[in-house]
Amino acid sequence: MSCFSEIALRNAARGFRVIPLRGKEAFLKGWPGLATTDAPQIEAWAAKFPDYNCGVAGGADVTILDSDRVSRLQELCGEHWAEWFHTYSVSSGRPDRAHFYFLTTPEVSEFGNRKHEEPGIRGNVFEIKGKGMQATAEGSTHPDTGGTYHITQDLPLIPFPLELLALLREMWQKSNPTGKREWNLPVHDGEGRDDFLISQAGKLRNAGASEAIIRAQLEEWNADPSIMADPKSDADLDRIARSAARYDVPEPEAKAFFGSSQPKPVTDWREHYHTHEETANAPKPDFLIDQFLQRQSIVGIAGFVAHKKSFIALNVSYALCSEEPLFGKFRVLRKPKRVLYLCPEMGLIGFSDRVRKIGLLPYVGDTFFFATLSLKDGVVRLPDLTPEEISEAVIIVDTAIRFVEGDENSSQDMKELANAAFALIRDGAESVIFLCHSNKSMTSSGELTLENAMRGSGELSAFLFSCWATRMQDPDNAYDTANLLKQVKSRDFESKPFEVTTSRETCRMTFVEGSEGAVVLGKTKKADADGQQETALAMMNANPQLSHAKMSNLLKDAGIERSPSWVGNKRAELRGTGVTVRHD
């Protein structure tokens, strides 16, 4: 068993800054700044973590080259191997693996923490570990094999060879011509699972996501076998989300959306308004899919995780491409030129399986186009769609939160998403469909409402033309239960709730005859359980000047228990805005 004190002091005496490890994980918050050679601090850690492993931090003093394929690295270095790797090195005892320690040079610091693996072959040829990275020190115990890390070359450290760095840079740039990491999905153990999740968590953090949102999204990816072949543990997901969230969000770049250029000087104030001619010639509201999807609309499909909102969107896609009735019920009245499905929440393998099952394969590359997490450059941002893509297209965004340049709970950030959506409509899109995450309360509620269907800032539900909420009637029997669909927001048309069933073999959904007016099954909660709603609404109408909190107190004084959130949401419904109010 490892003795942290002995191992850490021995490595610190070599000039290495050390840190306690849980297995191979540096678990102390802010550990890169805590790593030290200071004996009293090491002894203090040893008192708390006596049997822990020890890590050596990379940085301005030491750079560690970690290889899972030493023989391949040696082959690539050729006759220079002995010269370039005549330095201190450590191995865990596993075949063909080693850590090589070098004195840090400005050139290797500038190159940064990079890694390289060859296509189709598991294991990094090299991984450079500098600032912010660490390697398990000699004397530690490998958490999987139980083997001891031991010194294989007890030599003085040499500066990182410039010729070696040039070779590594050339290899890395050939496999990363854009400078971006390419992921082969699904990700397996040993193929950078941590790096993949850390990279994605960092992107969410840079977009302003909170630790809770990052953790929830990591859990979704981790549970998807098309993305993670070997799922990480809950503790690992906690660690990655916590690590990502503790860093400051970078200053946002200037955001540009279609139609957001500087306005022209106004010479006539009437230019602020639509003209008589525009109004007279505006077409009447019509449908792409009768009584389900309007033209020139921004629509929401909302549901809790794993409640088949993506299946619904794919069924909509199939109906629009094939012109077959949606769910065998709703007629396709107008076929768009193309359907664009943007899905940074799945990988190619899992999404393609659904595409094939549902019958969309013949349309791929013709009238159906999709983008997933597997693409080298990621899924295109809404402002980067070209006019040709947008024209007469239905654009499906799965899910909305992945396209928010900030925090889903920020009204300002959601307004930016609204600007992007309306710009797409102005530029000729037939419809924009946002898939939206619901609050968990939706699965335990006795009804589907706009409030429990839409998570985050109310700005999202405010700018939707209509919104369909869905939930499985029996979530424990995903393929044997019906999905309830209810229109929880409408402007120009109304539809009764109904149910659809899903085929396990084809992923096709079918309308359940006689299900119009269906309700949530197995629930007894009523929207007006105390029978006081009519009185409460009358009091609210009589006191429009009161804040939500004061109105809630006034109702309480009258013996009617209603929260400030309830007041805000009912006011939104009465005014037709559909805005959901959150009180944390």
MIPA-927097 format. One record per residue (C-alpha): residue in one letter; x, y, z. Coordinates in pm, whole numbers. Example, Ala and Ser with C-alpha at 12.3 -4.5 7.8 and 13.67 -1.06 7.14 Angstrom:
BEGIN
@res:a	east:1230	north:-450	up:780
@res:s	east:1367	north:-106	up:714
END
This chain:
BEGIN
@res:m	east:0	north:0	up:0
@res:s	east:122	north:350	up:-81
@res:c	east:269	north:562	up:196
@res:f	east:208	north:916	up:83
@res:s	east:458	north:1082	up:316
@res:e	east:753	north:866	up:211
@res:i	east:676	north:886	up:-161
@res:a	east:598	north:1258	up:-165
@res:l	east:907	north:1362	up:33
@res:r	east:1129	north:1148	up:-188
@res:n	east:989	north:1306	up:-506
@res:a	east:996	north:1655	up:-358
@res:a	east:1367	north:1605	up:-284
@res:r	east:1417	north:1562	up:-659
@res:g	east:1265	north:1907	up:-706
@res:f	east:923	north:1783	up:-816
@res:r	east:615	north:1967	up:-689
@res:v	east:384	north:1703	up:-548
@res:i	east:15	north:1663	up:-466
@res:p	east:-194	north:1383	up:-308
@res:l	east:-391	north:1166	up:-552
@res:r	east:-701	north:955	up:-505
@res:g	east:-604	north:675	up:-741
@res:k	east:-478	north:886	up:-1031
@res:e	east:-703	north:1185	up:-959
@res:a	east:-578	north:1516	up:-819
@res:f	east:-884	north:1585	up:-603
@res:l	east:-787	north:1896	up:-405
@res:k	east:-963	north:2206	up:-533
@res:g	east:-711	north:2431	up:-707
@res:w	east:-444	north:2160	up:-688
@res:p	east:-215	north:2310	up:-961
@res:g	east:-154	north:2606	up:-730
@res:l	east:-118	north:2385	up:-421
@res:a	east:143	north:2141	up:-557
@res:t	east:461	north:2192	up:-357
@res:t	east:803	north:2070	up:-242
@res:d	east:742	north:2208	up:109
@res:a	east:799	north:1931	up:368
@res:p	east:562	north:2068	up:639
@res:q	east:277	north:2091	up:388
@res:i	east:350	north:1740	up:264
@res:e	east:343	north:1608	up:624
@res:a	east:14	north:1789	up:683
@res:w	east:-135	north:1616	up:379
@res:a	east:12	north:1284	up:493
@res:a	east:-175	north:1315	up:824
@res:k	east:-504	north:1344	up:632
@res:f	east:-427	north:1109	up:343
@res:p	east:-168	north:861	up:474
@res:d	east:-228	north:589	up:216
@res:y	east:-296	north:805	up:-87
@res:n	east:-92	north:811	up:-406
@res:c	east:134	north:1097	up:-502
@res:g	east:128	north:1307	up:-817
@res:v	east:398	north:1520	up:-979
@res:a	east:271	north:1849	up:-1122
@res:g	east:384	north:1972	up:-1460
@res:g	east:456	north:2339	up:-1512
@res:a	east:737	north:2590	up:-1541
@res:d	east:989	north:2346	up:-1393
@res:v	east:893	north:2003	up:-1526
@res:t	east:715	north:1877	up:-1838
@res:i	east:614	north:1510	up:-1849
@res:l	east:570	north:1315	up:-2170
@res:d	east:327	north:1028	up:-2108
@res:s	east:311	north:748	up:-2367
@res:d	east:75	north:449	up:-2390
@res:r	east:269	north:321	up:-2692
@res:v	east:639	north:360	up:-2617
@res:s	east:745	north:117	up:-2890
@res:r	east:561	north:322	up:-3155
@res:l	east:708	north:645	up:-3019
@res:q	east:1055	north:489	up:-3034
@res:e	east:992	north:379	up:-3393
@res:l	east:894	north:733	up:-3493
@res:c	east:1199	north:885	up:-3323
@res:g	east:1433	north:634	up:-3493
@res:e	east:1804	north:682	up:-3433
@res:h	east:1739	north:988	up:-3214
@res:w	east:1558	north:786	up:-2944
@res:a	east:1856	north:732	up:-2715
@res:e	east:1956	north:1098	up:-2735
@res:w	east:1611	north:1251	up:-2693
@res:f	east:1495	north:1022	up:-2411
@res:h	east:1814	north:1010	up:-2202
@res:t	east:1622	north:1146	up:-1901
@res:y	east:1443	north:1042	up:-1583
@res:s	east:1151	north:806	up:-1651
@res:v	east:887	north:609	up:-1461
@res:s	east:659	north:315	up:-1547
@res:s	east:355	north:160	up:-1381
@res:g	east:471	north:-182	up:-1497
@res:r	east:206	north:-204	up:-1767
@res:p	east:354	north:-304	up:-2103
@res:d	east:468	north:-34	up:-2345
@res:r	east:385	north:258	up:-2113
@res:a	east:608	north:516	up:-1948
@res:h	east:639	north:874	up:-1822
@res:f	east:944	north:1072	up:-1937
@res:y	east:1039	north:1381	up:-1734
@res:f	east:1200	north:1685	up:-1897
@res:l	east:1304	north:2033	up:-1790
@res:t	east:1044	north:2274	up:-1925
@res:t	east:1145	north:2500	up:-2213
@res:p	east:961	north:2806	up:-2347
@res:e	east:894	north:2620	up:-2670
@res:v	east:719	north:2322	up:-2510
@res:s	east:523	north:2556	up:-2281
@res:e	east:400	north:2746	up:-2585
@res:f	east:298	north:2422	up:-2760
@res:g	east:92	north:2335	up:-2454
@res:n	east:-75	north:2019	up:-2330
@res:r	east:-126	north:1811	up:-2641
@res:k	east:-185	north:1445	up:-2714
@res:h	east:-182	north:1227	up:-3023
@res:e	east:-324	north:888	up:-3108
@res:e	east:-325	north:717	up:-3442
@res:p	east:-660	north:646	up:-3615
@res:g	east:-811	north:314	up:-3520
@res:i	east:-545	north:235	up:-3257
@res:r	east:-620	north:277	up:-2889
@res:g	east:-367	north:456	up:-2671
@res:n	east:-183	north:786	up:-2700
@res:v	east:150	north:782	up:-2882
@res:f	east:224	north:1082	up:-2664
@res:e	east:59	north:1320	up:-2420
@res:i	east:245	north:1631	up:-2309
@res:k	east:166	north:1724	up:-1949
@res:g	east:269	north:2074	up:-1858
@res:k	east:97	north:2346	up:-1658
@res:g	east:-230	north:2223	up:-1504
@res:m	east:-149	north:1856	up:-1562
@res:q	east:7	north:1587	up:-1343
@res:a	east:147	north:1234	up:-1360
@res:t	east:143	north:962	up:-1096
@res:a	east:477	north:957	up:-912
@res:e	east:707	north:658	up:-865
@res:g	east:623	north:461	up:-553
@res:s	east:249	north:502	up:-604
@res:t	east:12	north:212	up:-668
@res:h	east:-181	north:177	up:-993
@res:p	east:-553	north:178	up:-895
@res:d	east:-649	north:-86	up:-1153
@res:t	east:-356	north:-330	up:-1170
@res:g	east:-217	north:-289	up:-817
@res:g	east:129	north:-254	up:-969
@res:t	east:382	north:-5	up:-832
@res:y	east:509	north:287	up:-1034
@res:h	east:888	north:248	up:-1049
@res:i	east:1187	north:432	up:-1191
@res:t	east:1306	north:292	up:-1522
@res:q	east:1582	north:550	up:-1586
@res:d	east:1729	north:724	up:-1282
@res:l	east:1891	north:1006	up:-1477
@res:p	east:1908	north:1384	up:-1446
@res:l	east:1636	north:1568	up:-1635
@res:i	east:1734	north:1712	up:-1972
@res:p	east:1563	north:2011	up:-2140
@res:f	east:1278	north:1909	up:-2368
@res:p	east:1460	north:1850	up:-2702
@res:l	east:1361	north:2098	up:-2974
@res:e	east:1392	north:1830	up:-3243
@res:l	east:1159	north:1598	up:-3048
@res:l	east:909	north:1882	up:-3003
@res:a	east:918	north:1951	up:-3378
@res:l	east:840	north:1584	up:-3449
@res:l	east:552	north:1579	up:-3199
@res:r	east:412	north:1904	up:-3335
@res:e	east:421	north:1766	up:-3690
@res:m	east:235	north:1450	up:-3585
@res:w	east:-24	north:1644	up:-3390
@res:q	east:-91	north:1896	up:-3669
@res:k	east:-139	north:1624	up:-3931
@res:s	east:-417	north:1470	up:-3725
@res:n	east:-556	north:1807	up:-3614
@res:p	east:-534	north:2036	up:-3919
@res:t	east:-792	north:2271	up:-3772
@res:g	east:-628	north:2270	up:-3431
@res:k	east:-934	north:2103	up:-3283
@res:r	east:-952	north:1766	up:-3109
@res:e	east:-1135	north:1504	up:-3311
@res:w	east:-1332	north:1247	up:-3114
@res:n	east:-1405	north:896	up:-3235
@res:l	east:-1746	north:819	up:-3089
@res:p	east:-1841	north:626	up:-2892
@res:v	east:-1553	north:697	up:-2652
@res:h	east:-1399	north:391	up:-2484
@res:d	east:-1191	north:352	up:-2170
@res:g	east:-835	north:448	up:-2256
@res:e	east:-944	north:670	up:-2545
@res:g	east:-972	north:995	up:-2357
@res:r	east:-1307	north:965	up:-2180
@res:d	east:-1205	north:1226	up:-1923
@res:d	east:-1064	north:1455	up:-2191
@res:f	east:-1382	north:1429	up:-2393
@res:l	east:-1610	north:1510	up:-2100
@res:i	east:-1378	north:1782	up:-1968
@res:s	east:-1372	north:1942	up:-2314
@res:q	east:-1751	north:1940	up:-2341
@res:a	east:-1792	north:2063	up:-1983
@res:g	east:-1555	north:2350	up:-2059
@res:k	east:-1765	north:2451	up:-2358
@res:l	east:-2076	north:2456	up:-2141
@res:r	east:-1894	north:2661	up:-1876
@res:n	east:-1775	north:2908	up:-2141
@res:a	east:-2137	north:2943	up:-2248
@res:g	east:-2225	north:3042	up:-1891
@res:a	east:-2377	north:2713	up:-1772
@res:s	east:-2388	north:2651	up:-1398
@res:e	east:-2235	north:2345	up:-1230
@res:a	east:-2581	north:2187	up:-1199
@res:i	east:-2652	north:2229	up:-1571
@res:i	east:-2306	north:2098	up:-1665
@res:r	east:-2356	north:1795	up:-1438
@res:a	east:-2700	north:1719	up:-1586
@res:q	east:-2569	north:1739	up:-1942
@res:l	east:-2268	north:1518	up:-1862
@res:e	east:-2506	north:1260	up:-1719
@res:e	east:-2709	north:1257	up:-2042
@res:w	east:-2399	north:1204	up:-2256
@res:n	east:-2260	north:945	up:-2016
@res:a	east:-2582	north:742	up:-2037
@res:d	east:-2587	north:746	up:-2418
@res:p	east:-2402	north:436	up:-2551
@res:s	east:-2352	north:607	up:-2886
@res:i	east:-2136	north:867	up:-2710
@res:m	east:-1982	north:684	up:-2412
@res:a	east:-1911	north:317	up:-2473
@res:d	east:-1771	north:283	up:-2121
@res:p	east:-1964	north:517	up:-1889
@res:k	east:-1788	north:702	up:-1611
@res:s	east:-1900	north:679	up:-1249
@res:d	east:-2127	north:937	up:-1084
@res:a	east:-1829	north:1047	up:-874
@res:d	east:-1628	north:1112	up:-1191
@res:l	east:-1911	north:1319	up:-1339
@res:d	east:-1935	north:1517	up:-1014
@res:r	east:-1561	north:1580	up:-1027
@res:i	east:-1558	north:1695	up:-1390
@res:a	east:-1861	north:1925	up:-1347
@res:r	east:-1714	north:2070	up:-1028
@res:s	east:-1377	north:2122	up:-1192
@res:a	east:-1522	north:2293	up:-1498
@res:a	east:-1752	north:2521	up:-1299
@res:r	east:-1484	north:2657	up:-1067
@res:y	east:-1301	north:2843	up:-1344
@res:d	east:-1406	north:3191	up:-1445
@res:v	east:-1621	north:3223	up:-1755
@res:p	east:-1418	north:3403	up:-2027
@res:e	east:-1527	north:3741	up:-2143
@res:p	east:-1790	north:3688	up:-2413
@res:e	east:-1707	north:3774	up:-2769
@res:a	east:-1929	north:4014	up:-2952
@res:k	east:-2233	north:3822	up:-3071
@res:a	east:-2365	north:3863	up:-3422
@res:f	east:-2700	north:3733	up:-3538
@res:f	east:-2866	north:3754	up:-3875
@res:g	east:-3038	north:4086	up:-3910
@res:s	east:-2848	north:4238	up:-3614
@res:s	east:-2635	north:4484	up:-3811
@res:q	east:-2637	north:4848	up:-3709
@res:p	east:-2970	north:5009	up:-3802
@res:k	east:-2977	north:5265	up:-4079
@res:p	east:-3053	north:5623	up:-3984
@res:v	east:-3430	north:5678	up:-3982
@res:t	east:-3548	north:5963	up:-4201
@res:d	east:-3921	north:5894	up:-4150
@res:w	east:-4052	north:5760	up:-3818
@res:r	east:-4309	north:5553	up:-4010
@res:e	east:-4024	north:5321	up:-4106
@res:h	east:-4056	north:5178	up:-3754
@res:y	east:-4388	north:5019	up:-3850
@res:h	east:-4545	north:4784	up:-4106
@res:t	east:-4717	north:4955	up:-4395
@res:h	east:-5079	north:4931	up:-4506
@res:e	east:-4965	north:4740	up:-4817
@res:e	east:-4767	north:4486	up:-4613
@res:t	east:-5064	north:4430	up:-4384
@res:a	east:-5316	north:4392	up:-4665
@res:n	east:-5098	north:4147	up:-4856
@res:a	east:-4979	north:3938	up:-4561
@res:p	east:-5090	north:3576	up:-4608
@res:k	east:-5333	north:3417	up:-4368
@res:p	east:-5190	north:3173	up:-4112
@res:d	east:-5145	north:2832	up:-4269
@res:f	east:-4986	north:2501	up:-4183
@res:l	east:-4701	north:2278	up:-4284
@res:i	east:-4867	north:1998	up:-4083
@res:d	east:-5238	north:2054	up:-4035
@res:q	east:-5330	north:2156	up:-3678
@res:f	east:-4979	north:2076	up:-3554
@res:l	east:-4705	north:2287	up:-3718
@res:q	east:-4766	north:2633	up:-3859
@res:r	east:-4562	north:2802	up:-4128
@res:q	east:-4342	north:3096	up:-4026
@res:s	east:-4358	north:2982	up:-3664
@res:i	east:-4120	north:2917	up:-3375
@res:v	east:-4241	north:2607	up:-3193
@res:g	east:-4140	north:2424	up:-2876
@res:i	east:-4151	north:2050	up:-2807
@res:a	east:-4090	north:2017	up:-2434
@res:g	east:-4035	north:1713	up:-2219
@res:f	east:-3825	north:1573	up:-1939
@res:v	east:-3507	north:1378	up:-2017
@res:a	east:-3578	north:1045	up:-2195
@res:h	east:-3949	north:1121	up:-2251
@res:k	east:-3915	north:1086	up:-2633
@res:k	east:-3916	north:1448	up:-2744
@res:s	east:-3638	north:1361	up:-2994
@res:f	east:-3851	north:1075	up:-3127
@res:i	east:-4137	north:1321	up:-3179
@res:a	east:-3905	north:1557	up:-3367
@res:l	east:-3781	north:1272	up:-3588
@res:n	east:-4140	north:1170	up:-3661
@res:v	east:-4210	north:1530	up:-3761
@res:s	east:-3899	north:1517	up:-3984
@res:y	east:-4016	north:1195	up:-4149
@res:a	east:-4364	north:1333	up:-4213
@res:l	east:-4222	north:1650	up:-4372
@res:c	east:-3983	north:1455	up:-4595
@res:s	east:-4218	north:1171	up:-4692
@res:e	east:-4544	north:1371	up:-4687
@res:e	east:-4705	north:1086	up:-4492
@res:p	east:-4945	north:1207	up:-4217
@res:l	east:-4773	north:1278	up:-3885
@res:f	east:-4860	north:1000	up:-3637
@res:g	east:-5088	north:867	up:-3913
@res:k	east:-5327	north:1152	up:-3821
@res:f	east:-5210	north:1504	up:-3912
@res:r	east:-5184	north:1575	up:-4286
@res:v	east:-4876	north:1738	up:-4439
@res:l	east:-5014	north:2037	up:-4628
@res:r	east:-4685	north:2185	up:-4745
@res:k	east:-4352	north:2009	up:-4791
@res:p	east:-4045	north:2222	up:-4702
@res:k	east:-3742	north:2225	up:-4927
@res:r	east:-3537	north:2055	up:-4655
@res:v	east:-3530	north:1965	up:-4286
@res:l	east:-3216	north:2062	up:-4091
@res:y	east:-3175	north:1870	up:-3763
@res:l	east:-2909	north:2016	up:-3531
@res:c	east:-2830	north:1778	up:-3243
@res:p	east:-2517	north:1834	up:-3032
@res:e	east:-2658	north:1597	up:-2767
@res:m	east:-2600	north:1273	up:-2961
@res:g	east:-2327	north:1110	up:-3166
@res:l	east:-2341	north:978	up:-3522
@res:i	east:-2391	north:612	up:-3429
@res:g	east:-2694	north:653	up:-3203
@res:f	east:-2859	north:918	up:-3418
@res:s	east:-2802	north:724	up:-3740
@res:d	east:-2965	north:418	up:-3586
@res:r	east:-3279	north:621	up:-3524
@res:v	east:-3263	north:772	up:-3873
@res:r	east:-3250	north:426	up:-4031
@res:k	east:-3524	north:278	up:-3813
@res:i	east:-3768	north:557	up:-3874
@res:g	east:-3717	north:549	up:-4252
@res:l	east:-3528	north:876	up:-4306
@res:l	east:-3219	north:721	up:-4466
@res:p	east:-3343	north:769	up:-4828
@res:y	east:-3381	north:1141	up:-4760
@res:v	east:-3038	north:1201	up:-4598
@res:g	east:-2834	north:1442	up:-4809
@res:d	east:-3137	north:1530	up:-5021
@res:t	east:-3415	north:1677	up:-4808
@res:f	east:-3296	north:1568	up:-4461
@res:f	east:-2968	north:1694	up:-4317
@res:f	east:-2845	north:1635	up:-3964
@res:a	east:-2545	north:1735	up:-3754
@res:t	east:-2428	north:1565	up:-3432
@res:l	east:-2154	north:1581	up:-3175
@res:s	east:-1939	north:1354	up:-3395
@res:l	east:-1865	north:1622	up:-3655
@res:k	east:-1505	north:1744	up:-3651
@res:d	east:-1601	north:2109	up:-3611
@res:g	east:-1910	north:2045	up:-3401
@res:v	east:-2267	north:2145	up:-3479
@res:v	east:-2309	north:2474	up:-3659
@res:r	east:-2434	north:2774	up:-3459
@res:l	east:-2763	north:2926	up:-3569
@res:p	east:-2604	north:3255	up:-3682
@res:d	east:-2362	north:3059	up:-3904
@res:l	east:-2631	north:2891	up:-4115
@res:t	east:-2613	north:3014	up:-4474
@res:p	east:-2900	north:3177	up:-4663
@res:e	east:-2918	north:2874	up:-4894
@res:e	east:-2956	north:2638	up:-4595
@res:i	east:-3223	north:2850	up:-4433
@res:s	east:-3444	north:2918	up:-4733
@res:e	east:-3771	north:2716	up:-4711
@res:a	east:-3622	north:2488	up:-4445
@res:v	east:-3765	north:2355	up:-4122
@res:i	east:-3488	north:2383	up:-3863
@res:i	east:-3499	north:2153	up:-3560
@res:v	east:-3280	north:2248	up:-3263
@res:d	east:-3220	north:1957	up:-3022
@res:t	east:-3201	north:2098	up:-2757
@res:a	east:-3243	north:2473	up:-2712
@res:i	east:-3005	north:2499	up:-2417
@res:r	east:-2712	north:2382	up:-2633
@res:f	east:-2757	north:2689	up:-2854
@res:v	east:-2777	north:2946	up:-2574
@res:e	east:-2472	north:3171	up:-2569
@res:g	east:-2489	north:3198	up:-2192
@res:d	east:-2721	north:3085	up:-1910
@res:e	east:-3066	north:2935	up:-1971
@res:n	east:-3188	north:3117	up:-1659
@res:s	east:-3077	north:3455	up:-1795
@res:s	east:-3355	north:3646	up:-1969
@res:q	east:-3098	north:3846	up:-2164
@res:d	east:-2921	north:3535	up:-2294
@res:m	east:-3253	north:3380	up:-2393
@res:k	east:-3346	north:3700	up:-2576
@res:e	east:-3032	north:3648	up:-2785
@res:l	east:-3159	north:3301	up:-2876
@res:a	east:-3495	north:3456	up:-2966
@res:n	east:-3318	north:3707	up:-3191
@res:a	east:-3142	north:3422	up:-3371
@res:a	east:-3470	north:3230	up:-3416
@res:f	east:-3664	north:3529	up:-3550
@res:a	east:-3373	north:3608	up:-3784
@res:l	east:-3405	north:3258	up:-3931
@res:i	east:-3776	north:3317	up:-3997
@res:r	east:-3703	north:3656	up:-4154
@res:d	east:-3442	north:3494	up:-4376
@res:g	east:-3689	north:3243	up:-4518
@res:a	east:-3710	north:2945	up:-4283
@res:e	east:-4047	north:2772	up:-4292
@res:s	east:-4036	north:2698	up:-3918
@res:v	east:-3793	north:2669	up:-3627
@res:i	east:-3859	north:2392	up:-3374
@res:f	east:-3685	north:2401	up:-3037
@res:l	east:-3669	north:2088	up:-2825
@res:c	east:-3675	north:2200	up:-2463
@res:h	east:-3597	north:2036	up:-2130
@res:s	east:-3875	north:2028	up:-1872
@res:n	east:-3856	north:2068	up:-1499
@res:k	east:-3846	north:1737	up:-1313
@res:s	east:-4174	north:1837	up:-1148
@res:m	east:-4344	north:1766	up:-1480
@res:t	east:-4311	north:1391	up:-1423
@res:s	east:-4492	north:1406	up:-1089
@res:s	east:-4754	north:1666	up:-1175
@res:g	east:-5117	north:1585	up:-1238
@res:e	east:-5120	north:1795	up:-1553
@res:l	east:-4898	north:1933	up:-1827
@res:t	east:-4862	north:2309	up:-1814
@res:l	east:-4638	north:2570	up:-1971
@res:e	east:-4486	north:2624	up:-1628
@res:n	east:-4367	north:2267	up:-1570
@res:a	east:-4292	north:2197	up:-1937
@res:m	east:-4032	north:2471	up:-1981
@res:r	east:-3712	north:2485	up:-1776
@res:g	east:-3506	north:2804	up:-1738
@res:s	east:-3591	north:3164	up:-1811
@res:g	east:-3946	north:3244	up:-1912
@res:e	east:-3812	north:3433	up:-2214
@res:l	east:-3795	north:3106	up:-2409
@res:s	east:-4162	north:3022	up:-2360
@res:a	east:-4249	north:3387	up:-2422
@res:f	east:-4122	north:3397	up:-2779
@res:l	east:-4262	north:3059	up:-2886
@res:f	east:-4566	north:3075	up:-3114
@res:s	east:-4686	north:2742	up:-2979
@res:c	east:-4553	north:2471	up:-2752
@res:w	east:-4627	north:2099	up:-2728
@res:a	east:-4550	north:1933	up:-2397
@res:t	east:-4504	north:1557	up:-2377
@res:r	east:-4455	north:1292	up:-2112
@res:m	east:-4475	north:916	up:-2099
@res:q	east:-4784	north:795	up:-1918
@res:d	east:-4578	north:518	up:-1753
@res:p	east:-4207	north:615	up:-1755
@res:d	east:-4107	north:273	up:-1621
@res:n	east:-4228	north:105	up:-1943
@res:a	east:-4086	north:329	up:-2214
@res:y	east:-4186	north:128	up:-2520
@res:d	east:-4509	north:-17	up:-2390
@res:t	east:-4666	north:308	up:-2276
@res:a	east:-4828	north:593	up:-2463
@res:n	east:-4696	north:947	up:-2476
@res:l	east:-4936	north:1225	up:-2391
@res:l	east:-4900	north:1538	up:-2608
@res:k	east:-5065	north:1858	up:-2502
@res:q	east:-5054	north:2203	up:-2655
@res:v	east:-4958	north:2418	up:-2355
@res:k	east:-4924	north:2740	up:-2553
@res:s	east:-5106	north:2848	up:-2869
@res:r	east:-5166	north:3167	up:-3062
@res:d	east:-5356	north:3100	up:-3383
@res:f	east:-5497	north:2751	up:-3331
@res:e	east:-5586	north:2510	up:-3053
@res:s	east:-5564	north:2131	up:-3035
@res:k	east:-5699	north:1885	up:-2782
@res:p	east:-5446	north:1668	up:-2593
@res:f	east:-5392	north:1326	up:-2744
@res:e	east:-5179	north:1015	up:-2707
@res:v	east:-4932	north:839	up:-2938
@res:t	east:-4763	north:501	up:-2909
@res:t	east:-4407	north:423	up:-3022
@res:s	east:-4292	north:121	up:-3222
@res:r	east:-3983	north:-42	up:-3072
@res:e	east:-3873	north:-161	up:-3419
@res:t	east:-3927	north:155	up:-3626
@res:c	east:-3943	north:441	up:-3370
@res:r	east:-4259	north:550	up:-3555
@res:m	east:-4530	north:705	up:-3341
@res:t	east:-4899	north:635	up:-3402
@res:f	east:-5202	north:838	up:-3293
@res:v	east:-5420	north:654	up:-3041
@res:e	east:-5776	north:663	up:-3171
@res:g	east:-6022	north:804	up:-2922
@res:s	east:-5748	north:966	up:-2713
@res:e	east:-5851	north:1328	up:-2779
@res:g	east:-5882	north:1503	up:-2446
@res:a	east:-5646	north:1257	up:-2273
@res:v	east:-5508	north:1350	up:-1932
@res:v	east:-5206	north:1248	up:-1727
@res:l	east:-5267	north:900	up:-1592
@res:g	east:-5216	north:790	up:-1236
@res:k	east:-5215	north:1142	up:-1094
@res:t	east:-5470	north:1303	up:-868
@res:k	east:-5330	north:1654	up:-828
@res:k	east:-5571	north:1918	up:-958
@res:a	east:-5488	north:2264	up:-1082
@res:d	east:-5764	north:2414	up:-861
@res:a	east:-5757	north:2174	up:-569
@res:d	east:-5900	north:2424	up:-317
@res:g	east:-6167	north:2565	up:-550
@res:q	east:-6034	north:2919	up:-499
@res:q	east:-5877	north:2984	up:-838
@res:e	east:-6162	north:3197	up:-976
@res:t	east:-6158	north:3417	up:-666
@res:a	east:-5778	north:3445	up:-679
@res:l	east:-5784	north:3553	up:-1045
@res:a	east:-6051	north:3815	up:-972
@res:m	east:-5839	north:3961	up:-691
@res:m	east:-5536	north:3968	up:-918
@res:n	east:-5728	north:4152	up:-1188
@res:a	east:-5839	north:4408	up:-929
@res:n	east:-5483	north:4466	up:-807
@res:p	east:-5256	north:4478	up:-1116
@res:q	east:-5016	north:4723	up:-949
@res:l	east:-4905	north:4480	up:-676
@res:s	east:-4583	north:4284	up:-710
@res:h	east:-4601	north:3904	up:-728
@res:a	east:-4492	north:3874	up:-364
@res:k	east:-4738	north:4135	up:-236
@res:m	east:-5018	north:3978	up:-437
@res:s	east:-4933	north:3640	up:-287
@res:n	east:-4954	north:3790	up:63
@res:l	east:-5287	north:3957	up:-17
@res:l	east:-5429	north:3622	up:-132
@res:k	east:-5293	north:3455	up:181
@res:d	east:-5470	north:3714	up:398
@res:a	east:-5792	north:3615	up:218
@res:g	east:-5729	north:3248	up:301
@res:i	east:-5604	north:3156	up:-48
@res:e	east:-5258	north:2996	up:-54
@res:r	east:-5079	north:3088	up:-378
@res:s	east:-4703	north:3136	up:-425
@res:p	east:-4543	north:3441	up:-591
@res:s	east:-4440	north:3210	up:-879
@res:w	east:-4803	north:3103	up:-927
@res:v	east:-4911	north:3467	up:-933
@res:g	east:-4646	north:3554	up:-1191
@res:n	east:-4733	north:3263	up:-1417
@res:k	east:-5107	north:3327	up:-1402
@res:r	east:-5049	north:3693	up:-1483
@res:a	east:-4839	north:3584	up:-1780
@res:e	east:-5117	north:3354	up:-1900
@res:l	east:-5377	north:3627	up:-1861
@res:r	east:-5166	north:3870	up:-2060
@res:g	east:-5093	north:3611	up:-2327
@res:t	east:-4715	north:3621	up:-2282
@res:g	east:-4667	north:3270	up:-2155
@res:v	east:-4369	north:3382	up:-1949
@res:t	east:-4276	north:3149	up:-1666
@res:v	east:-4161	north:3311	up:-1343
@res:r	east:-3893	north:3150	up:-1124
@res:h	east:-3832	north:3232	up:-757
@res:d	east:-3520	north:3059	up:-622
END
